[in-house]
Each structure stands twice: as C-alpha cells, then as structure tokens.
Amino acid sequence: MSEHENCIGASDDWYTPPFIFDALALKFDLDPCSPGANHWVPAEQVITAQEDGLSRDWNGLVWMNPPFGGRNGQVPWLEKFIAHGNGIALVAARTSAGWFHDLAPQCDGLLFPKGKTKFVRPDGSIGGSPGTGVVLLAMGETACSALRASGLGMYLEIQDAA
C-alpha cells in the first residue's frame, strides 16, 4: 500500500506539493476536492469534503486531487472530471488497473512526473516516498498546454481513435 493511500480508519488527506502548481503556472477556477480556502491550491473557488464536490456543479478550469482511499475510489471523481472536460486531475498511476485503461484514454493528455511525488501531510510535513507514482490527466487545450510546458515529466498527447 502506498503511504498516501489510507488503510481503514486512516486519513485520506494528502495534499499536492506546491512545486506542481508552480510548474503548471495556472490559476484554476475550481478545486472540488479542497482541504479548505486557506490552502495553496491556486483556485478561485473551493469545495471541501464536507460540501461534497461530487454532488455539486463544476465550472471553468478545474484542479482535482481526489480522495485516493478505497478500491476504485478515484473512479466517480474521474468520470465527473472527464464529463466536465476542462482541467487537470492528479491520480495514482495504476496503469494495470481496469479503471485506468477505461478512463485515461478518454483524457486529452497525460503527464507522468519524474520520480515519485511526495505529498504534503495535513500537519505540513512531507510524506515519505510513496509506493506508486502519480499521473496528471488533462482535459482541454489550456490543461494540455500547461502540462506540455511544465517540465514535470513525460507528457503524452492522447490521439482520438476515430
């Protein structure tokens, strides 16, 4: 199990390190999985876990680092993200999982960051090296351009199969 993936009863709060936002150089309209308004995610509007981002309407360019906990816990978030069609999502790079093969090809671009991303704990400390890497998924040209220019790692454009 990865350090940032919770065991039963453990915290699901693992925050995206600020260097990712620095590299993306974007201001997002919405973070539907926010730890709160005073967090460093550069988003105009936030929706916290208590406000349930899955049940709310989304607008504009979205940043999404969904809860990683539970088997396939990212799936409903990813489905909503893909349907929204505008933003960047950070998810576990579970390239052998069925959900990854079903959902990642529906995105416009993917970026696999170099190394393993060390997340920030709620107390501000940096977590250890996780057991798996992450992938940034892009929907829309603004998101794809930011990933291409970020220098964070290997970027792949998804070509329409049609």
N, C-alpha and C positions, 0 to 999 in steps of 0.2 A: 504494500500500500504506500502510496506517495505521502510525504509529510503533509502536503496541503490538502489531501483528501481525508475527510474525517472518518473516524471509526464511530460506532454507535455511541451517541451521547457527547461526542466531542464537538468542538467549534467548527463551523463552516466558513469562518471569517478569515480570509486570506486576501490581502489587498495587492493590487497591481503596483509594482515598483515605479516610482516617478520617472525613472530614466526612459521608460517606454513612452510615456506621454511627451517627454522632451524630444525624443526621436520622431514621433508622429507629427509634431508641430500642428496639431489641430485643436480647435475649440468645438466640443460636441454640444448638441442641443439637449441631449438627454442621456442620463445614466439610470436605467431601470433597475439596477441591482446595487444601488449605492449604500455604503455604510453610513451616510449622512451628509448634510450640507457643508460641513466644515472639512471635508475630505479633499485631497489634492487632485482628484479627477477633474479635468477641465471641462465641466459640463454646466450649462445654463440652468438646467432643471434636473432634479434627482428624485428617484422613487426608492424608498427604503424597503427592506424586507417586510416590515410591519404594514407598509402600504400596498404590498403585493404587485410588483411590476408585471407579472404575467396577466393579471386581470385588468390592467389599465391600458389606455390608448397610448401609443408611442408617436412621437413626432420628430421630424428632422433627422440629423445625423446622430446616430446612437453609438455610445460606447457600452459594451456589455461584457462583464466578467461575472458569469452566472455562478450560483452555488455549485460546487463540484461534487458535493456529497450524494451518496446513494447511487445505486446502479442505474445507469442511464439518466441520472438526474439533470444532465445538461440538455436532454432531447427536447422537452417542451419549450425551453428557452431558445434553443437553436431554431426550432420550427417557427416560432414567432419572429425571431430576428430575420430569417430568410424571407418570410412573408412580408415583413416591413421593407426590406430591400435597400437600406441605406445606413451603413455604419461599419463598425469593426467589433468583432467578438473575440475574446480570449478564452480558449477552452483547452482541455487536456488533449494532447496529440495521441489519441488512442487509435492509431492508424489501422489496427487489426479489428477494431470493433465494428459491428454491423452499422451502428448509428453513424459512424464516421464515413463509411462507404455510401450510405444513403444520403447524408446531408452535406458533407463537404463539397461534393461535385456540383451542388446547387448554388454555391457561392461564386463570386466573380474572381476572387483571388485568395491565395493562402500564403502566409509567411511563417516559416519555421525559424524562430530565433536561435542564434548561436548559443550553444550550451543549454543548461537548464536554468530556467528563470527562478530566482529565489524570491519568494513572496514576502510581503511585509505582514507581520502579525499585528493583531489589534493593539498590543502594547507599544508598537513602533519598532520592535526588534526585527531583524531579518531572519527568516527561516533558513533551515539547512538546505542542502541540495536535494530537491525532490526526486522521487523515483521515476518520474516521467517528464518529458518535455511538454511544451505547450505549442499551440498554433494560433495565429491571429487570422481570422476569417474576415474577408472584406466583401461588402455588398455596395455597389455603386462606384462611379468613377472617382469621386473625392477620396473614398476609403482606399481604393486600389492605388491611386497616385501617392497617397501618404505611405502606404506600405512599401511601394517600389522605392521611394526616396529615403526611407528611414535608415537604411544601413543596419537594421537589426538582425538580418539573417537572409536565408534563402527564400526568395519570392517566386511564386508560381502563378501565372495567369490561367484561369480556367477557360477553356475554349468551349463554346456552345457546340454540343454534339449534333445539332440539327443541320 
